[in-house]
Amino acid sequence: MSLDREYQSDYVTLPSEAIPDIRKALSHGLWALVEVIRVRDEADGARGMGEAWPDDGVPIIPAQNSAESLAPIASALLWLDRVAELTKETPR
């Protein structure tokens, strides 16, 4: 089902009860990405010392570098913080 243009918006409405689950999912993704970066750093260090490390034993990251991979998750968490602040400021 497609929405008519008049009903389309740049905003999404979520129940406030969903925020903790979204935060938890983002946190798990962040943790997993940090582990990938840790393994990559370990492989780079080992290779730098002349140790063999198989190419298929080094995980890939979803962007060109660690910062580009981590930035969207950090940004999303900051947005959730802002939503939480606005929710507290808005009288019900």
Backbone torsions as a table, in degrees:
resi	resn	phi	psi	omega
1	MET	NA	126.0	178.0
2	SER	-100.3	149.2	179.7
3	LEU	-88.9	142.2	172.7
4	ASP	-65.4	153.4	-177.6
5	ARG	-55.3	-36.2	-177.1
6	GLU	-67.8	-19.4	-180.0
7	TYR	-97.4	-4.6	179.5
8	GLN	-78.2	147.5	-177.5
9	SER	-145.8	159.5	174.3
10	ASP	-85.0	-0.7	-176.1
11	TYR	-115.8	152.2	177.5
12	VAL	-118.9	138.9	177.9
13	THR	-105.2	126.6	178.2
14	LEU	-126.9	148.1	173.0
15	PRO	-69.6	144.0	-178.3
16	SER	-60.5	-25.4	178.8
17	GLU	-65.4	-19.4	-179.2
18	ALA	-78.6	-22.6	-174.8
19	ILE	-57.3	-46.2	179.2
20	PRO	-60.6	-37.5	178.7
21	ASP	-68.5	-38.9	177.5
22	ILE	-65.2	-44.8	178.2
23	ARG	-60.2	-42.2	179.8
24	LYS	-63.8	-43.9	178.8
25	ALA	-63.1	-43.1	177.6
26	LEU	-64.2	-39.6	178.9
27	SER	-64.3	-40.4	177.4
28	HIS	-64.9	-41.0	177.1
29	GLY	-64.1	-40.4	177.5
30	LEU	-62.3	-46.4	179.1
31	TRP	-59.2	-45.2	-179.8
32	ALA	-63.0	-41.8	179.8
33	LEU	-65.8	-38.9	177.1
34	VAL	-62.9	-38.8	177.0
35	GLU	-63.6	-40.4	177.0
36	VAL	-61.1	-45.3	-179.9
37	ILE	-63.7	-41.0	178.7
38	ARG	-60.8	-44.5	179.3
39	VAL	-65.7	-41.7	177.8
40	ARG	-61.1	-43.3	178.6
41	ASP	-62.8	-40.7	178.0
42	GLU	-62.3	-43.3	179.1
43	ALA	-64.3	-43.4	178.7
44	ASP	-61.0	-42.5	178.8
45	GLY	-64.9	-42.5	179.8
46	ALA	-64.6	-44.3	179.1
47	ARG	-64.4	-36.4	178.2
48	GLY	-63.9	-25.4	178.5
49	MET	-96.7	11.1	175.5
50	GLY	86.1	5.7	178.6
51	GLU	-79.9	144.9	178.0
52	ALA	-77.7	135.7	176.3
53	TRP	-140.8	117.8	-175.7
54	PRO	-64.4	140.8	-179.7
55	ASP	-58.1	-37.9	-178.6
56	ASP	-77.6	-1.2	175.5
57	GLY	-95.1	0.1	-179.9
58	VAL	-109.5	114.1	-178.4
59	PRO	-68.7	155.5	177.4
60	ILE	-94.8	157.3	174.9
61	ILE	-110.0	153.5	-172.9
62	PRO	-75.5	2.2	179.7
63	ALA	-139.4	-176.4	-177.7
64	GLN	-66.1	-31.3	-178.6
65	ASN	-151.7	175.3	-176.8
66	SER	-61.3	-42.8	-177.9
67	ALA	-62.3	-42.9	179.0
68	GLU	-66.5	-27.9	178.5
69	SER	-77.8	-37.9	-176.5
70	LEU	-81.2	-30.0	-173.6
71	ALA	-57.2	-45.0	-179.3
72	PRO	-63.7	-35.3	179.1
73	ILE	-68.4	-44.2	178.4
74	ALA	-62.3	-41.5	179.1
75	SER	-62.2	-43.7	179.4
76	ALA	-62.9	-41.2	177.7
77	LEU	-64.1	-38.1	177.2
78	LEU	-65.7	-37.9	176.3
79	TRP	-61.7	-41.7	178.9
80	LEU	-63.8	-37.8	176.2
81	ASP	-61.7	-41.5	179.8
82	ARG	-65.0	-40.6	177.5
83	VAL	-61.3	-42.4	179.2
84	ALA	-62.3	-41.0	178.5
85	GLU	-63.9	-44.6	-179.2
86	LEU	-65.2	-36.4	179.2
87	THR	-64.1	-38.5	178.4
88	LYS	-69.3	-32.5	-177.4
89	GLU	-78.1	-25.5	-174.9
90	THR	-83.8	120.0	177.4
91	PRO	-69.7	146.4	-179.2
92	ARG	-109.0	NA	NA
